[in-house]
């Protein structure tokens, strides 16, 4: 049973107050890294898996994508996305990521931002995306980093005065479900290793082109000194993969 | 200045007592994972960078490699390796890994076991290996995992009774030198992220074929229950990369 936490009212109310929900992509700390992984989107057919409020869909059209399909499980997310979108070439569709059915080669670019750690079977999704991409197509995604998802607590280890001593890792090699508390109780995520993410892409027929774990460059810290702890542990894993021609 | 810690007498004396030094490959917990990444070695020209006591060189010849060259910086390691080797098709040569000069396409397989985290410039070494490999050749290596090298302490975070609470990560995104204590004081290692290892391979022209972080399978634990904590954090990163034809 797929969890539809974004249709939980308490969760949704809290999520809607997050900086990235209010301010969009530029309020998401990993956005510059994600954007740098994207190919030229002009005239491309783009799919966004886990499209949320549609920020990435609208960005793709600003970059002159031919059309964009946003897929999300949550009707609340989709409603908000639609209310923020005035573009006949952006379509939103309600579906779990795992259930979305591709036609062969119907997209040039598939993106997914911080959604695939909610998906139990990454291998199935990877094979579907590979089939749905045209030859030479690109798959760019971000997930919570395995170092971040290994423990269900997903928090710093604190000292007596509440200072952040270090980031704790445990049970890294034991992949599978994690019952986390984020915005609300029992948000189900799936922990996978970096190796599994990369190997699953390769086994699905992709070439891995680039990986990013440290989205916050030293240069960026000068503008956002509040992000300094993001250099201490990898919070996001971002990958660009390509379907070979 | 490259550190030649394996020619330090105290270090060498301690290293020589390690299970893997006495018992060879089968006493190295990551060996089954490393072996599984190797291609068929029959009739191959093999280079081992950081060959140590020569265990991998002799294994390659057992697998009917045509010849094997072992390169190591430490004269003490090379002396022991030679004393353990009676095979005219295994040659040992003293050189820092970074200084080894390849002829174009002279090897079919390059391996390196737990040596490249001592190397400051992985990018330079990668480009050299790519040049030294024949078209279609394979590069298999293991390093201490970035989750393991992020903190110079390289140790578990312990509770009041000495129990292992979790594995601490810090300064993950700040790559570079780590002054560690392992066998002796101030062993210099270089911390790099997983992303840097993978991206450097790709930028050097390799295709990444497979990554392993969890060398200890659940099955293996039934034979080696003492390794159970090795499932809690990734200690080794193992990679197989290929020079495309």
Interface residues (C-beta under 8 A of the other chain):
Chain A: X147 X151 X157 X165 X166 X167 X168 X169 X170 X171 X172 X173 X174 X193 X194 X195 X198 X199 X202 X207 X208 X209 X210 X211 X212 X213 X214 X216 X230 X231 X232 X233 X234
Chain B: X147 X151 X157 X165 X166 X167 X168 X169 X170 X171 X172 X173 X174 X193 X194 X195 X198 X199 X202 X207 X208 X209 X210 X211 X212 X213 X214 X216 X230 X231 X232 X233 X234
